[in-house]
Amino acid sequence: MAEKIPVTVLTGYLGAGKTTLLNRILTEQHGRRYAVIVNEFGEIGIDNDLVVGADEEVFEMNNGCICCTVRGDLIRIIEGLMKRRGKFDAIIVETTGLADPAPVAQTFFVDEDVSQRARLDAVVTVADAKWLSERLKDAPEAKNQIAFADVILLNKTDLVDEAGLVEVEARIRAINPSATIHRTVNCNIPIGEVLDRKAFDLDRIMEVEPEFLEEGHHHHHDEEIDSFSFRAGEVNPDKFMPWISDLTQREGPNILRCKGIVAFPKEPKRFVFQGVHMILDGDLSREWRPDEKRESRVVFIGRDLDEKAIREGFLACAA
């Protein structure tokens, strides 16, 4: 079976610098070819005029947000692109600044044709260092974009002093303790730090950042969004699978992201899962190494989650 095409979802609140980053991707000599899907909110699109001329195909979707009415268009366009495999190496989806990235991410799990041929590589969020703290107060979309990100570009850092940058990074960490943060000016960053990161692959994250799910280090609270992690030893799959399935179905609207690596008794391979709202994706991954501690670690990011109940439910799955 052909290797799945990597897809990067590029998001960020209005004016943060998404188009600047996209133009960098389309003009730098990186040897890669990208199919670009640009979404705007409104009847008449202008982003296509803002995106500089390039060989890449730019699909502009109007008449609605990518996270609502045009999701069908997104699936249709991606399926159309798949008929032209060989003409590009990866796909970039730039969402409108008012988009919730969750339904975009869900597309790569819930649509069978898309999930079989494309994989979500990373959600990349561009954040305005000067105005992000204000937007987190009055724009729930900005908060969701931070919560869902795998990679965050804290842009326009030249407009904020060091103390201000430390403060806004703390706000980001309170919402999303696990994303990689890069400070940038004019989105000036090596393209390799943004694309083909395999950042949505939790197994890959654990290889690069073993402390990613460390308890305590990733236990933060925002006014509305909580993030917490738990660990245990081996867990019984006959208990764990029904528990995580029931939890995501029941609390799905409040679970922005969940992910984890789980050890099953007598199973030589690690079970890796990740979820977006009620959509779960999980499978056996690489084998546990002899020097690794066989333990289970899970992390949840969401709103109004009962941390105590989730902890107790998880620990009750212990083998």
C-alpha positions, 0 to 999 in steps of 0.5 A: 500500500502506498505511503500516506500523504502527510497533511499539515493543518495551519491555523491561528487567529486573525492577523497572527501571520498564517499567510506570511508563513504560507508564503515562506513555505511556497517560496523557499527552495526546500525541494518539496512540492505542496498542494495548498488548500486555502479557506476563507470565511466569506463570499469573496476570497482574497487569500488567493491574491495574498498567496504569492504565485507558485507552482502549487495548486491553491484551492480556495473554499468560500461560503463558510468556515472549514470547521462547519459548512465546507467540511464536505468540500475539504473531503472532496478536494483531498479526494480529488488531490489523491487522483493526482498523486505524484505531483506533490509531496504533502498537503497544507490546509490553511484554515480561516482565523475563526476556525476551530481546528478540531473538525479539520483534524477529525476529517482525517479519522472519520472519513474512510477514504481520506484516512486510508490515503492521508495522515495528519502530520501536525496542527501548526498554530501561529500566535500573535505574541502581542495580542494573544493574551487578549484574544484568549480572554475574548475569543474561544477560537484562539484558545481552541487553536492553542489547545489543538496545536502540536507546533506553535509559532509565537510570532511578532516577538519583536513587539514584546519584551522578554517579560511579556514573552515569558508571560504569554508562553506561560498562558500557552503552557496552561492551555497546552503543555505538550506543544513545541513552541518557537519564537519567531519574527515574520514567521522566520523559521526553518521549514523543517521545524514546521512541516513533516514533523510527524508531530501528531504521531505520539510514538514519535513525540515520545522518541524525541521528548521522553518527558512529554507525558511526565506527571507534574510537569504537564499539570496546568490549569487555564481558566477554562481549559484543563490539561492533566496526565496520569500514569500507571503500570500495565493495564488490562485491555479488557478494562481499558478499551471499554473505559476509554471508549465510553469516556470519549463518547460521554465526554467527547464534546469537552475533550479537545485532545487525548493521547497516551501510550499504554502497556498491556500484559504479555503484549510486546508492543506499545499501544498508542492512542490519540483522540479528538473529541469523540474520535479515537485512533489507536493501534499497536506500535513498536515493541517495548525496549528492554531498557524501558519501563513498561508503564502506561501514560495518558494525557487529556486536554479539555473543558470541564473535565472531572479530573478525579473521576478520570484518574480513578477510572484509568487507575481502575484499569490496572492489570 
